[in-house]
Amino acid sequence: MTIFGFRLPGMSSLLLWGLVWEIVGRLGITFFVPPLSAVFATLFEIIGTPAFLKALSETAYAFGVGVTAAIAIGVPTGILMGRSRLLDELLLPWVNIFLSAPLTALVPVLMVLFGFGMTSIIITTALFAIWIIILNARAGVMQINRSLVEMARCFGASPLAAFTKIYFWSALPEILSGVRIGVIRAVKGVIIGQLLISIVGFGALFELYSANFLMTHFWAVLIVLFAMAFSISELLAYLERRVSYYAAKR
């Protein structure tokens, strides 16, 4: 960000918006927006409590398992769609439908099929992430230099060897891009699952604090959630830039 010809650090915009937040909270315009300083003070109070640690572990477990399942299923599926025209024509319409559809509407169906426990929350998390991962992996495979594929065939590479040594590594920049976007969508999925399916984890804290108008507590938990999503996204973005640089050099 540049102001009056001076280039400011990348996080300066967050500091600016934090200052605006503090001013609005101090003015008392609405009870929904408490001062940012009070939010951070509350955060340091609750971050070590058993309730917060239990909610964090439940949310992290559902998020981690859901994202892992989305990657484990989405990446091979996208690569196979990029390789096989028949499979691509069969699956691509459904992938596009689920990517654009309001997945929240499917939550009641998951509740009927899998119950009200952690399984439904994990599946909801995976459903929010998997479709963009599939599309990006497919796009990465379709952009592979065909000479690499022909070379693998000429040297008698098996389908598994071509899959693991040609398709995956050549499409890795696009795969990481899809995973990064999928992780962001998975954060929404895990919270929606915890609010609608089973009131556990951060969803339970959001429900408790909003019902009792504890806005500083509510925003403190929300900041933790945003910080987790932002940190994971930036880490994947860094890996994506490194891999893109390597792929361009190769």
C-alpha positions as CSV (number, residue, x, y, z in Angstrom):
1,M,0.0,0.0,0.0
2,T,1.3,3.4,-1.0
3,I,0.2,6.7,0.6
4,F,1.6,10.1,-0.6
5,G,4.4,8.3,-2.3
6,F,5.5,6.3,0.7
7,R,5.3,2.5,0.5
8,L,3.9,1.0,3.7
9,P,4.3,-2.6,4.9
10,G,1.8,-5.1,3.7
11,M,0.0,-5.3,7.0
12,S,-0.5,-1.6,7.3
13,S,-4.1,-1.8,6.0
14,L,-5.0,-4.2,8.8
15,L,-3.6,-1.7,11.3
16,L,-5.7,1.1,9.7
17,W,-8.9,-0.9,9.9
18,G,-8.0,-1.9,13.4
19,L,-7.8,1.8,14.3
20,V,-11.2,2.5,12.7
21,W,-12.6,-0.5,14.6
22,E,-11.3,0.9,17.9
23,I,-12.7,4.4,17.2
24,V,-16.2,3.0,16.3
25,G,-16.2,0.9,19.4
26,R,-15.1,3.8,21.6
27,L,-17.9,6.0,20.2
28,G,-20.5,3.3,21.3
29,I,-22.4,3.5,18.0
30,T,-23.6,-0.1,18.3
31,F,-23.2,-2.7,21.0
32,F,-22.4,-5.2,18.3
33,V,-18.9,-3.6,17.7
34,P,-17.0,-3.3,21.0
35,P,-13.5,-1.7,21.0
36,L,-10.8,-3.8,19.5
37,S,-8.7,-3.4,22.6
38,A,-11.5,-4.9,24.7
39,V,-11.7,-7.8,22.2
40,F,-8.0,-8.6,22.5
41,A,-8.2,-8.3,26.3
42,T,-11.1,-10.8,26.3
43,L,-9.1,-13.1,23.9
44,F,-6.2,-13.3,26.3
45,E,-8.7,-14.1,29.1
46,I,-10.4,-17.0,27.4
47,I,-7.6,-18.5,25.2
48,G,-6.4,-20.8,28.0
49,T,-9.7,-21.8,29.4
50,P,-10.8,-25.5,29.1
51,A,-13.9,-24.5,27.1
52,F,-11.9,-22.6,24.5
53,L,-9.2,-25.4,24.2
54,K,-12.0,-28.0,23.9
55,A,-13.7,-26.0,21.2
56,L,-10.4,-25.4,19.4
57,S,-9.5,-29.1,19.4
58,E,-12.9,-30.1,18.1
59,T,-12.8,-27.5,15.3
60,A,-9.2,-28.4,14.4
61,Y,-10.1,-32.1,14.2
62,A,-13.1,-31.6,12.0
63,F,-11.3,-29.1,9.8
64,G,-8.1,-31.3,9.5
65,V,-9.9,-34.5,8.7
66,G,-12.3,-32.8,6.2
67,V,-9.5,-31.0,4.3
68,T,-7.4,-34.1,4.2
69,A,-10.3,-36.1,2.8
70,A,-11.0,-33.4,0.2
71,I,-7.4,-33.3,-0.9
72,A,-7.0,-37.1,-0.9
73,I,-10.1,-37.5,-3.1
74,G,-10.1,-34.3,-5.0
75,V,-6.5,-34.3,-6.4
76,P,-6.6,-37.8,-7.9
77,T,-10.1,-37.2,-9.3
78,G,-9.1,-34.0,-10.9
79,I,-6.0,-35.6,-12.4
80,L,-8.0,-38.5,-13.8
81,M,-10.6,-36.0,-15.3
82,G,-7.7,-34.2,-17.0
83,R,-6.4,-37.4,-18.4
84,S,-9.7,-39.1,-19.5
85,R,-12.1,-37.2,-21.7
86,L,-14.9,-39.7,-21.0
87,L,-14.5,-39.3,-17.2
88,D,-14.3,-35.6,-17.6
89,E,-17.6,-35.4,-19.6
90,L,-19.2,-37.6,-16.9
91,L,-18.1,-35.7,-13.8
92,L,-17.5,-32.1,-14.9
93,P,-21.2,-31.1,-15.0
94,W,-21.7,-32.4,-11.4
95,V,-18.5,-30.7,-10.2
96,N,-19.7,-27.4,-11.6
97,I,-23.2,-27.9,-10.1
98,F,-21.9,-28.6,-6.6
99,L,-19.3,-25.8,-6.8
100,S,-22.0,-23.2,-7.6
101,A,-24.8,-24.6,-5.5
102,P,-25.6,-23.4,-2.0
103,L,-24.1,-26.3,-0.1
104,T,-25.7,-25.2,3.1
105,A,-29.0,-26.6,1.7
106,L,-27.4,-30.1,1.7
107,V,-26.7,-30.0,5.5
108,P,-30.2,-31.4,6.5
109,V,-29.7,-34.3,4.0
110,L,-26.3,-35.1,5.6
111,M,-27.9,-35.0,9.0
112,V,-30.5,-37.6,7.9
113,L,-27.8,-39.8,6.3
114,F,-25.0,-39.6,8.8
115,G,-26.6,-38.3,12.0
116,F,-25.8,-35.3,14.2
117,G,-22.3,-36.1,15.2
118,M,-18.8,-35.3,14.0
119,T,-19.1,-37.4,10.9
120,S,-21.6,-35.0,9.3
121,I,-19.5,-32.0,10.2
122,I,-16.4,-33.6,8.6
123,I,-18.4,-34.4,5.4
124,T,-19.7,-30.9,5.3
125,T,-16.2,-29.5,5.6
126,A,-15.0,-31.8,2.8
127,L,-17.9,-30.9,0.5
128,F,-17.1,-27.2,0.8
129,A,-13.4,-27.8,-0.2
130,I,-13.3,-30.6,-2.7
131,W,-14.9,-29.2,-5.8
132,I,-12.5,-26.3,-6.3
133,I,-9.6,-28.7,-5.7
134,I,-10.9,-31.1,-8.4
135,L,-11.3,-28.3,-10.9
136,N,-7.8,-26.9,-10.3
137,A,-6.1,-30.3,-10.5
138,R,-8.0,-30.9,-13.8
139,A,-6.9,-27.5,-15.1
140,G,-3.3,-28.2,-14.2
141,V,-3.3,-31.6,-16.0
142,M,-4.8,-30.1,-19.1
143,Q,-2.0,-27.6,-19.3
144,I,0.8,-30.1,-19.1
145,N,3.3,-30.1,-22.0
146,R,2.2,-33.0,-24.1
147,S,5.8,-33.9,-24.9
148,L,6.2,-35.0,-21.3
149,V,3.4,-37.4,-21.7
150,E,4.7,-38.7,-25.0
151,M,8.1,-39.2,-23.5
152,A,6.7,-41.2,-20.6
153,R,4.9,-43.5,-23.1
154,C,8.0,-43.9,-25.2
155,F,10.0,-45.0,-22.2
156,G,7.2,-47.5,-21.2
157,A,6.1,-45.7,-18.0
158,S,3.2,-47.5,-16.3
159,P,0.0,-45.5,-15.6
160,L,0.9,-45.3,-11.9
161,A,4.4,-44.0,-12.7
162,A,3.0,-41.5,-15.2
163,F,0.5,-40.4,-12.6
164,T,3.0,-39.9,-9.7
165,K,6.0,-38.6,-11.7
166,I,4.5,-36.6,-14.6
167,Y,0.9,-35.5,-14.0
168,F,1.1,-34.7,-10.3
169,W,4.3,-32.8,-10.3
170,S,3.5,-30.9,-13.5
171,A,0.1,-29.8,-12.2
172,L,1.4,-29.1,-8.7
173,P,1.1,-25.2,-8.9
174,E,-2.5,-25.4,-9.9
175,I,-3.2,-28.1,-7.3
176,L,-1.8,-26.0,-4.5
177,S,-3.8,-23.0,-5.7
178,G,-7.0,-25.2,-5.5
179,V,-6.0,-26.4,-2.1
180,R,-5.5,-22.9,-0.9
181,I,-9.0,-21.8,-2.0
182,G,-10.4,-25.1,-0.7
183,V,-9.0,-24.5,2.7
184,I,-10.7,-21.1,2.8
185,R,-14.0,-22.6,1.8
186,A,-13.5,-25.4,4.4
187,V,-13.4,-22.9,7.2
188,K,-16.9,-21.8,6.3
189,G,-17.9,-25.5,6.0
190,V,-16.7,-26.5,9.4
191,I,-18.4,-23.5,11.2
192,I,-21.7,-24.1,9.3
193,G,-21.5,-27.7,10.2
194,Q,-20.9,-26.9,13.9
195,L,-23.8,-24.4,13.9
196,L,-26.4,-26.4,12.0
197,I,-25.6,-30.1,12.7
198,S,-24.1,-30.3,16.2
199,I,-23.5,-27.4,18.4
200,V,-19.8,-28.2,19.2
201,G,-16.5,-26.5,18.8
202,F,-16.3,-22.9,17.8
203,G,-19.9,-23.1,16.7
204,A,-21.0,-23.8,20.3
205,L,-19.0,-20.7,21.5
206,F,-20.6,-18.5,18.8
207,E,-24.0,-19.7,19.8
208,L,-23.3,-19.2,23.5
209,Y,-21.8,-15.7,23.2
210,S,-24.3,-14.4,20.7
211,A,-27.3,-15.7,22.8
212,N,-25.9,-13.9,25.9
213,F,-24.8,-10.7,23.9
214,L,-21.2,-11.2,24.9
215,M,-19.9,-9.4,21.9
216,T,-16.3,-9.1,23.0
217,H,-16.1,-12.9,23.5
218,F,-17.9,-13.4,20.1
219,W,-15.4,-11.3,18.2
220,A,-12.4,-12.8,20.1
221,V,-13.3,-16.3,18.9
222,L,-14.0,-14.9,15.4
223,I,-10.5,-13.3,15.3
224,V,-8.9,-16.6,16.2
225,L,-10.8,-18.3,13.4
226,F,-9.8,-15.6,10.9
227,A,-6.2,-15.8,12.0
228,M,-6.1,-19.6,11.6
229,A,-7.6,-19.4,8.1
230,F,-5.3,-16.5,7.1
231,S,-2.2,-18.2,8.4
232,I,-2.9,-21.5,6.5
233,S,-3.9,-19.6,3.3
234,E,-0.6,-17.5,3.4
235,L,1.5,-20.6,4.0
236,L,-0.1,-22.3,1.0
237,A,0.3,-19.2,-1.1
238,Y,4.0,-19.1,-0.2
239,L,4.4,-22.8,-1.3
240,E,2.4,-22.0,-4.4
241,R,4.7,-19.2,-5.4
242,R,7.8,-21.4,-4.7
243,V,6.4,-24.2,-6.8
244,S,5.4,-21.8,-9.6
245,Y,8.9,-20.4,-9.7
246,Y,10.4,-23.9,-9.9
247,A,7.9,-25.0,-12.6
248,A,8.7,-21.9,-14.7
249,K,12.5,-22.5,-14.4
250,R,12.1,-26.2,-15.3
